Amino acid sequence: MIDKNIYRIHYLHCKKIYVALEELNIPYDLHLVNIGKDEQFTPEFLKISPNNKIPAIVDQNPPPEFGEGHLSIFESAAILQYLADYKKGKGAPDLYPKNPRERVKVNEWLYWQIAGLGPMMGQLNHFSSKNIDYAKERYSKEVDRLFGVMNKRLGEYEYLAGDNYTIADIASYTWLLNDNKLKATDTPYQNIKAWIERISARPAVKKAIEAAKAK
Ligand SMILES: N[C@@H](CCC(=O)N[C@@H](CS)C(=O)NCC(=O)O)C(=O)O
């Protein structure tokens, strides 16, 4: 059981973890680390997440191959991979296939979000309230380019890694869910819009998003 040590606040990286925990039927407790109040810099949290970022988890009962003692993990992709590989509950879907050809596709799109979409959308959000046209234009163009790449992919496949829903979809979904450009009826990114609707209809996703709102 993941116990009493999921550090969280309502940021998009953290919502990924909510969704994965619900999809995978993993019991968990949430702990608030308020980055607005610099709580990510406390010595206690830095032991878990030395890069002073949320999300992070502590599993009090990792599988035997991890040896004795609890296991802490920071970086959302590493958390998603661990949960899907080692903590999948009864009846939960396989979100991280073992088949190497399928797994490499999941990794591609997972890292695409972590290294591309996430940071670029983060910069765009940051600069949207600043009066620096160069930065706004740069990040806006890059986010549009990334949306275009994703939209093309989702025109060819139902999910980012192929035919099946995986942790790669979870990683991008929480970032795109509330994007106004994608919500618009006449969005040029219709394949992304349809993919968001498909994922939003999943019971575990509904539960996770409601839970995140309630906190
Ligand atoms: N690559 C990291 C990014 C995490 C991240 O950027 N977290 C932000 C909130 S969304 C944070 O904790 N910021 C606090 C800080 O930078 O001090 C991941 O995917 O987990």
The ligand as a MOL file (V3000), in Angstrom:
LIG
                    3D

  0  0  0     0  0            999 V3000
M  V30 BEGIN CTAB
M  V30 COUNTS 20 19 0 0 0
M  V30 BEGIN ATOM
M  V30 1 N 9.6610 17.1110 -14.1940 0
M  V30 2 C 8.9490 17.2300 -12.9510 0
M  V30 3 C 8.3150 18.5970 -12.8760 0
M  V30 4 C 7.6100 18.8280 -11.5700 0
M  V30 5 C 7.3070 20.2970 -11.3550 0
M  V30 6 O 7.6190 21.1570 -12.1810 0
M  V30 7 N 6.6860 20.6120 -10.2200 0
M  V30 8 C 6.4050 21.9830 -9.8680 0
M  V30 9 C 4.9010 22.1710 -9.6770 0
M  V30 10 S 3.9930 21.7650 -11.1340 0
M  V30 11 C 7.0690 22.2960 -8.5240 0
M  V30 12 O 7.0820 21.4690 -7.6480 0
M  V30 13 N 7.6290 23.4910 -8.3680 0
M  V30 14 C 8.2190 23.8950 -7.1110 0
M  V30 15 C 9.5590 24.5550 -7.2800 0
M  V30 16 O 10.0540 24.6210 -8.4240 0
M  V30 17 O 10.1200 25.0090 -6.2770 0
M  V30 18 C 7.8960 16.1120 -12.8700 0
M  V30 19 O 7.4030 15.7060 -13.9310 0
M  V30 20 O 7.5930 15.6310 -11.7550 0
M  V30 END ATOM
M  V30 BEGIN BOND
M  V30 1 1 1 2
M  V30 2 1 2 3
M  V30 3 1 2 18
M  V30 4 1 3 4
M  V30 5 1 4 5
M  V30 6 2 5 6
M  V30 7 1 5 7
M  V30 8 1 7 8
M  V30 9 1 8 9
M  V30 10 1 8 11
M  V30 11 1 9 10
M  V30 12 2 11 12
M  V30 13 1 11 13
M  V30 14 1 13 14
M  V30 15 1 14 15
M  V30 16 2 15 16
M  V30 17 1 15 17
M  V30 18 2 18 19
M  V30 19 1 18 20
M  V30 END BOND
M  V30 END CTAB
M  END
